[in-house]
Amino acid sequence: MSSFGFSVLFVVFFVLTMVLRTWLAARHIRHIARHRAEVPAEFAPKVPLAAHQKAADYTVAKTRLGLVGMLWGGAVLVGFTLLGGLQLLSLAILPLTGPGLWHQLALVAAFGAISGLLDLPLDWYRQFVLEQRFGFNKMTPGLWLSDLAKGTLVGAVVGLPLLWVVLALMEKSGELWWFYTWLVWSGFQLLMIAVYPSVIAPMFNKFTPLEDASLKQRIEGLMARVGFASRGLFVMDGSKRSAHGNAYFSGLGRAKRIVFFDTLLSRLAPQEIEAVLAHELGHFKLRHIVKRVSVMFAMSLAFLALLGYLKGQAWFYTGLGVLPFMNASNDGMALLLFVLVLPVFTFPLAPLSSITSRKHEFEADAFAAQHTDYRDLVSALVKMYEDNASTLTPDPLHSAFYDSHPPASVRVKHLTMAGA
């Protein structure tokens, strides 16, 4: 392929992706606005009109901000690629490092720092304007900056050594570098799953053992019925940052732990909490997590193999605004270009992920209905939709494209059928 041909192909996919995302967002906004004035009949007895309208307004505001983020991200992408931003950054770093591995490492690190800075204004607006306007923000500017500093530090301490290993493998391990890199990457992912709950997460949130004896007994009874062993039940101080609530379990093997947001415990009744946990345990018992991790590993192997081919093609660089070195490493540049343009070419495949995720959600709901009263899960879901201001009337096509969970009405209908 010629560099011009690849440039044209990239531009075509880029424009189509931007147009499709804009069209889906516009459909979503119009659909929600049309149904704002009335709560859907199946939810009318439980969801006040004011809460329904708040959810509609919140979703519309998030969608519009998402459009702004999309346009900004698109401009940054074009600036780094076709307009030569990465080429200029590489040339600016070159006198400081010389060509080779350290130049490629510095290039990727500098790109990450610049990208993070470019994202800060929208992140700030999302937290302190949009979330604040709808009553969800509980963070102070000081806490926000503290999280930013901690996240940057953790990212550097964990990410830079991993990046050095990857670049070294790309440069020194021959034609099968992509396979060796996949092995390292897969091992790193498993390590992060194992250590994140006990090492990294406590840097940002406080985790305390669940103290409610009756609730603890109820949950332990559920775990005994479904055959789930956990290292502990913990409450996370999610209210320090947000009014949103959730529950999850994390870790591997004996290190698995169940975590409840304090905001969730304050809102749901014990039997509703049990039903929500039964849903989460359903994902584990039905091996959804193993399946998702397996798919992630398979996709990462395929993408690394593709990168293994592309990094040796001059048109891949020149078609995206970069002049590769003739007698030095281009591995960091290849990695950056690949990460930047891959979402443009894969965006049309997004519904495939949504379909699989929704199937898993239905199965986990059915599992919960087998081990708890399905009406408790329905009641909990309605409360969570209301508390998190999740719209009850998403545009069906937008939801099918993006949402990992089924729309509320569809999910409740399936749950009712499973319970019956």
C-alpha positions in Angstrom: 0.0 0.0 0.0 1.2 3.5 -0.7 1.4 6.2 2.0 -1.1 8.3 0.1 -3.5 5.4 -0.1 -3.2 4.7 3.6 -3.8 8.4 4.4 -6.9 8.4 2.3 -8.1 5.2 4.0 -7.5 6.7 7.4 -9.3 9.9 6.6 -12.3 8.0 5.2 -12.6 5.8 8.4 -12.0 8.9 10.6 -14.8 10.9 8.9 -17.2 8.0 8.9 -16.5 7.3 12.6 -17.1 11.0 13.5 -20.3 11.2 11.5 -21.6 7.9 12.9 -20.9 8.9 16.5 -22.5 12.4 16.0 -25.6 10.8 14.4 -26.0 8.3 17.2 -25.6 11.1 19.9 -28.2 13.3 18.1 -30.6 10.3 18.0 -30.0 9.7 21.7 -30.7 13.3 22.7 -33.8 13.6 20.6 -35.2 10.3 21.8 -34.7 11.2 25.5 -36.2 14.6 25.0 -39.4 13.1 23.4 -39.9 10.9 26.4 -38.9 13.4 29.1 -42.4 14.4 30.1 -43.7 11.0 31.2 -42.2 8.1 33.2 -42.5 4.8 31.3 -45.6 3.0 32.5 -43.8 0.0 34.0 -41.8 2.4 36.2 -44.4 5.0 37.0 -45.4 3.5 40.4 -41.8 3.6 41.6 -40.0 6.5 39.9 -41.1 10.1 40.5 -41.4 12.3 37.4 -38.9 14.7 38.8 -36.3 11.9 39.1 -37.1 10.7 35.6 -36.6 14.2 34.2 -33.3 14.7 36.2 -32.1 11.4 34.6 -33.1 12.7 31.1 -31.4 16.0 31.6 -28.2 14.4 33.1 -28.0 11.9 30.2 -28.4 14.7 27.6 -25.8 16.8 29.3 -23.3 13.9 29.4 -24.0 13.1 25.7 -23.4 16.7 24.7 -20.2 16.8 26.7 -19.2 13.5 25.0 -19.7 15.2 21.6 -17.4 18.0 22.7 -14.8 15.4 23.9 -15.2 13.6 20.6 -14.5 16.7 18.5 -11.6 17.7 20.8 -10.1 14.1 20.6 -10.5 14.1 16.9 -8.7 17.4 16.5 -5.9 16.1 18.8 -5.7 12.9 16.8 -5.3 14.7 13.5 -2.8 17.1 15.0 -0.6 14.3 16.2 -0.8 12.3 13.0 -1.6 14.0 9.7 -0.5 17.4 10.8 2.9 16.1 12.0 2.6 16.5 15.8 4.3 13.3 16.6 7.1 14.0 14.0 7.7 17.4 15.7 7.7 15.8 19.1 10.2 13.2 18.0 12.5 15.7 16.5 12.3 17.9 19.7 13.3 15.0 21.9 16.1 13.6 19.6 18.9 16.0 20.6 18.3 15.1 24.3 18.4 11.4 23.9 19.9 10.5 20.5 18.3 7.7 18.4 17.5 4.3 19.9 15.6 2.8 22.8 15.8 5.8 25.1 14.5 8.1 22.4 11.5 5.8 21.8 10.8 5.5 25.6 11.0 9.3 26.0 8.7 9.8 23.0 6.0 7.6 24.4 6.3 9.2 27.9 6.2 12.7 26.5 3.2 11.9 24.4 1.4 10.5 27.5 2.2 13.6 29.5 0.9 15.9 26.7 -2.2 13.9 26.2 -3.0 13.9 29.9 -2.6 17.7 30.0 -4.9 18.1 27.0 -7.5 16.0 28.7 -7.5 18.0 32.0 -9.9 20.8 31.0 -12.7 18.4 30.0 -12.0 16.2 33.1 -12.3 19.2 35.3 -15.5 20.4 33.6 -17.0 16.9 33.9 -16.3 16.7 37.6 -16.9 20.2 38.9 -19.5 21.5 36.5 -21.6 18.7 35.1 -21.5 16.3 38.1 -21.8 19.3 40.4 -24.8 20.6 38.6 -26.7 17.3 39.1 -25.6 16.8 42.7 -23.2 13.9 42.2 -19.8 15.6 42.8 -18.5 15.1 46.3 -14.8 15.9 45.5 -12.9 19.0 46.5 -10.4 20.5 44.1 -7.7 19.4 46.5 -8.8 15.8 46.4 -9.1 15.9 42.6 -5.5 17.2 42.4 -4.4 14.6 44.9 -5.9 11.8 42.8 -4.3 13.2 39.7 -0.9 13.3 41.3 -1.3 9.7 42.7 -2.5 8.4 39.4 0.4 10.0 37.6 2.9 8.6 40.0 1.4 5.1 40.0 1.2 5.2 36.2 4.9 6.2 36.0 6.1 3.7 38.5 4.2 0.8 36.9 4.0 1.9 33.3 7.5 3.1 32.5 9.3 -0.2 33.4 6.7 -2.2 31.5 7.1 0.2 28.5 10.9 -0.3 28.6 10.5 -4.1 28.6 8.0 -3.9 25.6 10.3 -1.6 23.6 13.3 -3.7 24.4 11.5 -6.8 23.2 10.4 -5.0 20.0 14.0 -4.0 19.3 16.0 -7.0 20.3 13.9 -10.2 20.2 13.5 -10.7 16.5 10.5 -11.3 14.3 8.4 -12.9 17.1 8.8 -10.0 19.4 5.0 -9.5 19.3 4.4 -13.0 20.8 7.0 -12.4 23.6 5.4 -9.1 24.2 2.0 -10.7 24.4 3.3 -13.1 27.1 4.7 -10.2 29.1 1.5 -8.1 28.7 -0.8 -11.0 29.6 1.3 -11.7 32.7 1.2 -8.1 33.7 -2.6 -7.9 33.3 -3.0 -10.9 35.6 -0.7 -9.5 38.1 -2.6 -6.2 38.1 -5.9 -8.0 38.7 -4.3 -9.8 41.6 -2.6 -6.9 43.3 -4.9 -4.0 42.5 -7.5 -4.6 45.3 -4.9 -4.8 48.1 -2.1 -2.5 46.8 -3.3 0.2 44.4 -7.0 0.7 45.3 -6.3 1.6 49.0 -4.1 4.5 47.7 -7.3 6.2 46.5 -10.1 4.9 48.8 -10.5 3.6 52.3 -11.7 0.1 52.6 -13.2 -1.1 55.9 -14.7 -4.5 56.8 -18.4 -4.7 56.6 -19.7 -4.2 60.2 -23.4 -4.8 59.8 -23.7 -8.3 61.4 -27.1 -9.2 60.0 -26.2 -8.1 56.5 -22.9 -9.9 56.7 -24.7 -13.1 57.8 -27.1 -12.8 54.9 -24.3 -12.3 52.4 -22.2 -15.2 53.8 -25.3 -17.4 53.5 -25.6 -16.4 49.8 -22.0 -17.1 49.2 -22.3 -20.5 50.8 -25.3 -21.4 48.6 -23.5 -20.5 45.4 -20.1 -21.8 46.4 -18.1 -18.6 46.4 -15.1 -18.1 48.6 -14.1 -14.5 49.4 -11.2 -13.1 51.4 -13.5 -10.5 52.9 -16.5 -8.1 52.7 -15.5 -4.5 52.5 -17.2 -1.0 52.4 -15.5 1.6 50.2 -15.9 5.3 51.0 -17.2 6.1 47.5 -19.2 9.0 49.0 -15.9 10.9 49.4 -15.9 11.4 45.6 -19.4 10.8 44.2 -23.0 10.2 45.1 -23.1 7.3 42.6 -23.3 3.8 44.1 -22.2 0.4 43.1 -20.8 -3.0 44.2 -18.2 -5.2 42.7 -15.8 -8.0 43.5 -12.1 -8.1 42.4 -9.0 -10.1 42.7 -8.0 -13.7 41.8 -8.0 -17.0 43.6 -8.1 -16.7 47.4 -7.5 -12.9 47.1 -11.0 -12.3 45.9 -12.9 -9.6 47.8 -16.4 -8.1 47.7 -16.7 -4.4 47.8 -19.8 -2.2 48.5 -19.9 1.5 47.9 -21.1 3.2 51.2 -23.6 5.1 49.0 -25.1 1.8 47.9 -25.5 0.4 51.5 -27.2 3.6 52.6 -29.9 3.3 49.9 -30.7 -0.3 49.5 -32.5 -2.7 51.9 -30.6 -5.9 53.0 -32.5 -8.2 50.7 -31.9 -5.8 47.8 -28.2 -5.8 48.5 -28.2 -9.5 48.6 -29.9 -9.6 45.2 -27.4 -7.2 43.7 -24.5 -9.3 45.0 -26.1 -12.4 43.6 -26.0 -10.8 40.2 -22.3 -10.0 40.6 -21.6 -13.5 41.8 -23.5 -14.8 38.8 -20.8 -13.3 36.6 -18.2 -15.2 38.5 -20.1 -18.6 38.7 -21.0 -18.4 35.0 -17.3 -17.7 34.1 -18.1 -14.4 32.4 -14.9 -12.9 33.8 -12.8 -15.8 32.5 -14.5 -15.5 29.1 -13.9 -11.7 28.9 -10.3 -12.0 30.0 -9.8 -14.8 27.4 -11.2 -12.6 24.7 -9.1 -9.7 25.8 -6.0 -11.8 25.6 -6.9 -13.2 22.1 -7.6 -9.7 20.8 -4.3 -8.3 22.2 -2.4 -11.2 20.5 -4.1 -10.5 17.2 -3.4 -6.7 17.4 0.2 -7.2 18.4 0.7 -9.5 15.5 -0.8 -6.8 13.2 1.5 -4.3 14.8 4.4 -6.7 14.1 3.6 -6.4 10.4 2.9 -2.7 10.3 6.0 -1.5 12.1 8.1 -2.7 9.2 6.0 -0.9 6.6 7.2 2.6 5.6 3.7 3.6 4.4 2.3 3.1 7.9 4.5 5.9 9.2 4.5 8.3 6.2 0.7 7.8 5.7 0.2 9.2 9.2 2.6 12.2 9.0 5.8 10.6 10.3 9.2 10.1 8.6 10.7 7.0 10.1 14.4 6.6 10.9 16.2 4.6 8.3 19.0 3.3 10.6 17.5 3.5 14.1 14.5 2.2 16.1 11.0 3.4 15.3 9.3 1.1 17.8 7.9 3.7 20.1 6.5 5.7 17.2 4.9 2.6 15.7 3.3 1.8 19.1 1.9 5.3 19.4 0.6 5.4 15.8 -1.1 2.0 16.3 -2.7 3.0 19.5 -3.9 6.3 18.1 -5.5 5.0 14.9 -6.8 1.5 15.9 -10.0 2.9 17.5 -10.8 4.7 14.2 -10.8 1.4 12.3 -12.4 -0.8 15.0 -15.2 1.6 16.1 -17.8 -0.1 13.8 -17.3 -3.3 15.7 -18.3 -1.8 19.0 -21.8 -3.4 18.9 -20.2 -6.9 19.0 -18.8 -6.2 22.4 -22.1 -4.7 23.6 -24.0 -7.8 22.4 -21.8 -10.1 24.4 -21.9 -8.0 27.5 -25.7 -7.8 27.4 -25.9 -11.5 27.1 -23.8 -11.9 30.2 -26.0 -9.4 32.1 -29.1 -11.3 31.2 -27.5 -14.5 32.4 -26.3 -13.0 35.7 -29.8 -11.6 36.3 -31.2 -15.1 35.7 -28.7 -16.5 38.2 -29.7 -13.9 40.8 -33.3 -14.8 40.3 -32.5 -18.4 41.0 -30.8 -17.7 44.3 -32.8 -14.6 45.6 -36.2 -13.1 45.0 -36.1 -11.5 41.6 -38.4 -8.7 42.9 -35.7 -7.6 45.2 -33.3 -7.2 42.3 -35.9 -5.3 40.3 -36.5 -3.0 43.2 -32.7 -2.5 43.7 -32.2 -1.8 40.0 -35.0 0.8 40.0 -33.4 2.5 43.0 -30.0 2.4 41.4 -31.3 3.8 38.1 -32.9 6.6 40.0 -30.0 7.4 42.3 -27.5 7.3 39.4 -29.8 9.3 37.2 -29.6 6.6 34.5 -32.2 7.3 31.8 -35.1 4.9 31.5 -35.6 5.8 27.9 -32.4 5.5 25.9 -32.4 5.5 22.1 -32.5 1.8 21.2 -29.8 2.1 18.5 -27.5 4.3 20.6 -28.0 1.8 23.5 -27.3 -1.2 21.2 -24.1 0.4 20.0 -22.6 1.6 23.3 -24.3 0.2 26.4 -22.8 -2.8 28.1 -26.1 -3.3 30.1 -29.6 -3.7 28.6 -32.1 -0.8 28.8 -34.0 -0.8 32.1 -37.4 -1.8 30.6 -35.8 -4.8 28.7 -33.8 -5.9 31.7 -36.8 -5.8 34.1 -38.9 -7.7 31.6 -36.3 -10.4 31.3 -35.9 -10.6 35.1 -39.6 -11.0 35.6 -39.7 -13.8 33.1 -36.7 -15.5 34.8 -38.3 -15.1 38.2 -41.6 -16.6 36.9 
